[in-house]
Amino acid sequence: MSTKPVLLIVEDDLALQRQLRWAYEGYEIVGAATRAEAIEALRLHEPAVVTLDLGLPPDPDGTGEGFATLAEILALKPDTKVIVASGHGARESALNAIGLGAWDFYAKPIDIDALGLIVARAFHVHALEAENRRLAAREPGGSGFGGLIYASDEMAKVVRTVERVAAADVSVMLLGASGTGKELLARGIHDTSPRRRGEFVAINCAAIPDTLLESELFGHEKGAFTGAVKTTPGKIEQSAGGTLFLDEIGDVPLPLQVKLLRFLQERVIERIGGRKAIPVDTRIVCATHQNLEAMVADGRFREDLYYRLAEIIVRIPSLAERTGDAGLLARTLVRKHADAMKLAITGLAPDALAAIEAWPWPGNVRELENRIKRAVIMADGKLITAADLDLGGDAGEALPLNLRTAREHADRKTIRQALARADGNISGASRLLGVSRPTLYDLLKSYDLHG
């Protein structure tokens, strides 16, 4: 068996595919000319890096089939580095590809040497990320991008996307339910961007009455209205040189949407009561839990504003969709609140962990933190029990369709649950799993897990 890293080349031009094969002698090359062939090769070879031509049959002159292939690759193997190549509307295609999770983009005609450097860098980053995941598994509870705490592949995919777009000076829209960490991601984008020396200014558009929101955003001159006793810059002006985070952008009223659109188009503002145009250079990151596309269709949100704000769209999974993160977060939150309250709570009992894993968490991380804080206060002993959490119910889970990935996914989850319930004791976990200690040690080594 070859020990070379696997590179999958998805290209319907067979002559170009052969040329790329010859150019990359350091890799084991697998070729595909259609979406079906690409997915079959992905399942069989599990490549770390894929080069993907967007113009695939039956749509060789468009990009629809290529984008569908990209989405399917990342759904099956989220850590894959997909390098998208296209000659169709390069900038628009690049933005769409990055928004869907592509790692990089290269416009045709292809320069073999330049693409070779991108491919080599993709393999290098993939190896670094794999090592980081192994280290994170050994030391659970560490903070990641923007202070987020996670170990799941689902959240890792989101973080990889926002890390990629942070350096690009484009507007980013974060879509996710309440309590999923949208502001933490927005702050992470700012902190890893070229604008990190500027201010990060956040405003919750839903928390401010419509009559005051315009003044909060654009500021006002002295005497502009009753109570305006001094000139006050708005949030947009305060964020000059940095990042403006507009949380719950779907709650901005239509009349104010017009003024916000004008700012995004011209990058100048006028304070309320003012006549002077003030240029402002800021990056916009916005977030909402609402379905903005449906709001556009209903006429409740301007379509032109939507496309100005949504150059890159990042969808954030709910806590129930983040495999294993609820238990990891719960342990961290127990330590945080027990230390803050100076209480002798040391952790979670096995039945508490089981209840946390089964609960669907409709309120996401915010709900989890509230439950943990209550449990820390209510617990009688040193360990929080399921009764302290006051949870019940069951939650289902959809496994990936790739059989090898699904089997590993199930093994990892079950082993982590057994270790958690046995409080890290290998003998206890092996009894729960119904396997011998040597077998469990082999599984731990195979999956790079640690008790």
Secondary structure, DSSP 4 states (H G I P E B T S, - for coil): ---SPEEEEE-S-HHHHHHHHHH-TTSEEEEESSHHHHHHHHHHH--SEEEEES--TT-TTSSHHHHHHHHHHHHH-TT-EEEEEESSSHHHHHHHHHHHT-SEEEESSP-HHHHHHHHHHHHHHHHHHHHHHHHHHHSTT---GGG-----HHHHHHHHHHHHHHTS---EEEE--TTS-HHHHHHHHHHTSTTTTS-EEEEETTSS-HHHHHHHHH-B-TTSSTT--S-B--HHHHTTTSEEEEETGGGS-HHHHHHHHHHHHH-EE--BT----EE---EEEEEESS-HHHHHHTTSS-HHHHHHH-SEEEEPPPGGGSTTHHHHHHHHHHHHHHHHHT----EE-HHHHHHHHH---TTHHHHHHHHHHHHHHH-SSSEE-HHHHT-------PPPSSHHHHHHHHHHHHHHHHHHHTTT-HHHHHHHHTS-HHHHHHHHHHTT---
